[in-house]
Amino acid sequence: MIGIASNSNQNETVKVLVVEDEYILAINLQESLETLGYTVLDIADSAELAIEKATQLRPNLILMDIRLRGELDGIQAAEQIWLYLQIPVIYVTGHSDKSTVERATLTSPFGYILKPIKEKELYVAIQTALNRYNREQFLTSVLRGMGDGVIVVDTELHIKFINEVGEALTGWRWNEAKEKMLTEVVKFVDEQTLLPIKNPIIVAFEQQTIIYLGTQVLLVNKDGTTIPVADSATPLKDNNGVITGAVLVFRDDTRRRLTEERNLAAERAKQLEIQVAELERLNKLKEDFLITTSHEMRTPLSNIKMAINVLENILDRQGIFNSEESFTSEIVNRYLSIMRDQCEQELDLVDDLLYIRMIDSNTYPLELTAIELQSWLPHIVEGFEARIQQQQQILELRVSPDLPSLVSDLTSLTEIISELLNNACKYTPANEQIQITAQFVNITESVVNEDAKSGVSNNLEIPYFEITISNSGVEIPINEQSRIFDPFYRIVQNQTQEQSQIFDRVYQIVQSDRRYYGNTGLGLSLVKKLVEYLQGTIEVNSFQGWTNFIVKLPVRILEE
């Protein structure tokens, strides 16, 4: 007893509640406890009073008799005290029958002392209970303080523990979740399909190993909301390797996924920058190639053209063209014409390439001037009249007499109308029509009123010059119309017998006059770029035997 009593100083703070319905035994137990250096707060003789005193006094330990007067016994009281107050209980009883022990064991008591009580056994039981309680409280504090959610279940999937993070993530409080089925509290769904997936603890039980969740998993909160989570489930085993439960450790994966997405976005942006830089380098190489190639092509072509002119002058002075041998004169003249026309065609191709490059690089020069369409359009048409008469086509020009001056770049506009007229002449069969109309139109456009709080848009009438070049006899297939302005794109015609005869005739004319009919596929592409460079629009439609190219140009005021 002396050795035990010597430890009384360290036990002064241990406060004990005695629950015993036999008064004499209770007093003796109190004396023994005080002799061992413990403080007895009070004595209760019923389960109801024990619960009340425990709630009021908050002792460090309770010595609980199992058989008590009243409706509840000591086991029921201990179960409620632990559930709500987490105070360790040591059973003190004279009953050691199997059924009583089994009932008491289910409440996970911290000790079991049989009457009559010996002080040494009492001291050992109390110290053992307190040491076990302190260790469990330490582990519980660690688990509750973890940054991850922790849930512990038994082999029947009943929840035995859930920490504060687990409460926050699942939306279930510990007192609500205790002893509930795991599948009721913790629900996972696939992020893509939102279909339920098997709980990893169940899989861990089945495979008897650690199970990790995939990256596309959502946890369904108690209120139905979902959050991305990452977790693992581990089966718990005793010293004999028998599974006694499992622990689920999980965390909110939102931040990691956001970081991952930001890193992925940054990597994509970096790759995009590399691609943009590479495209800029390739475009620079392309421009340098076009400049160099165009210059290198134009110089010899200009020399060839000049040489042809000199050769014609020499032959003319020598009288070759007026030779009595008409066959020789005709052959020489024909080949000179072919050389001259092919040279002009290649020069036009080089010019088109240069114009397109300049427009794309925003260096194409513009010189705005006032253009009177009433006099300018007839002048443009004059250059095509001989060709139209030769091909037996019908030309009609209609210009509104009250049109104001169109402020635009004369060179660009001449290129646009000439190319569209050239195409009309090229594809219009004999005895069919070519129509050119110029008029003033108002187009309704929606403009957002920035001053209006509602952001309501207003419909405004915007005036435009509209020049339409139409030709009959040939239609452009609907599937070709969206690509007609693509560079180097040429329409492939599905010819009927009548169309075949028309194109045979066109082919014969093309072979005899390549200057007019040479086709590189750049003409309409250049037209579209020029129109857009002039801040206008061009569209094409083709139906009921007519093809219409409609150019709309904005109204400008010429600045002096």
Salt bridges, closest charged atoms under 4 A:
GLU20 OE1 - LYS115 NZ 2.87
ASP42 OD2 - LYS53 NZ 2.88
ASP45 OD2 - ARG69 NH1 2.89
ASP65 OD2 - LYS115 NZ 3.55
ASP73 OD2 - ARG103 NH1 2.88
GLU136 OE2 - ARG132 NE 2.94
ASP154 OD2 - HIS158 ND1 3.62
ASP154 OD2 - LYS160 NZ 3.86
GLU164 OE2 - ARG144 NE 3.95
GLU167 OE1 - ARG144 NH2 3.74
GLU167 OE1 - ARG173 NH1 3.47
GLU176 OE1 - LYS222 NZ 3.31
GLU179 OE2 - LYS160 NZ 2.61
GLU184 OE2 - LYS180 NZ 3.77
GLU191 OE1 - ARG257 NH1 2.52
GLU206 OE2 - LYS198 NZ 2.75
ASP253 OD2 - ARG256 NH2 2.56
ASP253 OD2 - ARG257 NE 3.13
GLU260 OE2 - ARG256 NH1 2.99
GLU278 OE2 - ARG281 NH2 2.58
ASP288 OD2 - LYS284 NZ 2.96
GLU312 OE2 - ARG340 NH1 2.18
ASP341 OD1 - ARG515 NE 3.98
GLU344 OE2 - LYS305 NZ 2.86
ASP351 OD1 - ARG298 NH2 2.03
ASP360 OD1 - LYS529 NZ 2.91
GLU396 OE2 - ARG398 NE 3.65
GLU466 OE2 - LYS552 NZ 3.71
ASP486 OD2 - ARG483 NE 3.81
GLU532 OE2 - LYS528 NZ 2.89
GLU539 OE1 - LYS552 NZ 3.56
